[in-house]
Amino acid sequence: MTAPIAIRRLNAADQDFARHLDHLLSWESVSDEAVNQRVLDIIQAVRERGDAAVVEFTQRFDGVPATTMAELILPRERLELALTRITAEQRKALETAAARVRSYHEKQKQDSWTYTEADGTVLGQQVTPLDRAGLYVPGGKASYPSSVLMNAIPAKVAGVAEVVMVVPTPRGEINEIVLAAACVAGVDRVFTIGGAQAVAALAYGTESVPQVDKIVGPGNIYVATAKRHVFGQVGIDMIAGPSEILVVCDGGTDPDWIAMDLFSQAEHDEDAQAILVSPDAAFLDKVAASIDKLLPTMERAEIIRTSLQNRGALILVADQAQACQVANRIAPEHLELSVADPQAWLPHIRHAGAIFMGRYTAEALGDYCAGPNHVLPTSGTARFSSPLGVYDFQKRSSIIFCSADGASELGKTASILARGESLTAHARSAEFRIKGE
């Protein structure tokens, strides 16, 4: 018989609850010195030797026997071929999900705006898309077509002219459904390269790989470290930590449903985090029993077990107010409000990447096809950051047009402030335009 999971039990009323919670949430997504140095060496090699370095690293790390960059480029026709190679059921699911993601993100588009003051001065903001975005996609046996949709579609909705995808093909393994997703999402160019070398190629450009303005998409520690190092040369989406879910339940949802919702994140990897908060102690016991009952039925049972034992928790709270306090302290990537009236809770939730409302809204729907983006802030960063969206692929430029009268009036204010900062040229530049000066 399978041993029960030793999942942590916490009580928010305990004096040392805050310390235990901090320990549970602690996560350092930093590279060790060896990884860091290896990534820096790879970036430097790509900057100095371009395509030749990328081909060499692809041979070494991915076991791909390519000798030229041309062998690592997939034309648009290859993506269209992939769409015919997947099953009809898969194609329909991809197209349905893509349509929903596109529809949701269309509503995020920001338009340019201006207003005119009484003296004719015009102020405003011009919104323009990035010229080119780079999308990193894990390759080989890892299959994340949903990630392709979630990263490429907002870029295309924003008006990005060219989306360049990099996807490693270890030992030549090509994932057809990932390429099909790229076709559906409107990806323009695909290179079968990965790792830090792919990030460097996108950031600095090579003879074949075009330089991009922003790099988005998930990857391993080498990819995350490389993204951290090229930030500033290009924009990045985020340095993501392990996947997380926080379920808040009033005790009225089927405990089997809640257990499976916790599993849905725990199965990602051993460092993923799944936490349940409830004011009903008996319900926590029921969910614990459901976890033990359902775990043996899961394909990734050992990963789930390790995740729940190392980073999972069942937390007892006094009431709704305390549940919201705990949720805001955790600032989870995914928050399920599995309660009778989730709308009443919403004004009290300040920090969460995505909020799933009600008993029927499983987090998994958000991962694939609900419409909102599944690229979300992790490790408490929902306190200050947001889901990936169209706005991540748009820039805003300030518009300032001064009429003669406006320049004269603003010049007086600017002159005083500039002279207060001892910046005489600033002051005189403004003063030249003051009427009568």
Buried (B, 14 or more C-beta within 10 A) or exposed (E): EEEEBEBBEBBBEEEEBEEBBEEBBEBEBEBEEEBBEBBBEBBEBBBEEBBBBBBBBBEEBBEBEBEEBEEBBBEEEBBEBBBEEBEEEBBEBBEEBBBBBBEBBEEBBEEEEEEEBEBEBBBBEEBEBBBBBBBBBBBBEBBBBBBBBBBBBBBBBBBBEBBBBBBBBBEEBBBBBBBBBBBBBBBBBBBBBBBBBBBBBBBBBBEBBBBBBBBBBBBBBBBBBBBBBBBEBBBBBBBBBBBBBBBBBBBEBEBBBBBBBBBBBBBBEBBBBBBBBBBBEEBBEBBBBBBBBBBEEBEBBEBBBBBBBBBBBBBBBEEBEBBBBBBBBBBBBBBBBBBEEBEEBEEEBEBBBBBBBBBEBBBBEBBBBBBBBBBBBBBBBBEEBBBBBBBBBBBEEEBEEBBEBBBBBBBEEBBEEBBEEEEEEBBEBBBEBBEEE
